[in-house]
């Protein structure tokens, strides 16, 4: 299996070995558009792999900070208490670039930029850019995807 993320369509497709779409999900990529530079808050393009799957067994809406559960479970009330917080919820698929000089190593390293596919509050609108570089998904969709992929699964991010 392979994942294709289309920034222009704000969509994530899970593909089989023949390239046929098995699942299709709405996502939200970076509000700043596409880009690979550290500190750009842009979604990196190119070939990646899932470096790590984080959060297995945690309840839906578990809040993560630095890839660790905080003990909080997201609710609209918690969101209202912390406006502007960049919520990373439910599960994390941590991406690592595969193209040295483009999205791997140096100032463009996707993994060192901590770019993930992760859950987001249900009230966040998907289908339009809005993240700080990560790929946001509906929690229920991410739970499904998380069970279907393994660490090492290829991820291609295109415009």
Protein Blocks (a to p, Z undefined) as FASTA:
>chain_A
ZZdddfklopacdddfkopafbdcdddddfklpafbehklpacedjdddfbdchehiaeh
iaceehiaehiacdfklmmmmghiacdehiacddddfbehklgghjllfklnopacdddd
fklcghiafbeoiacddfklmmmmmmmpcehiacdddZZ
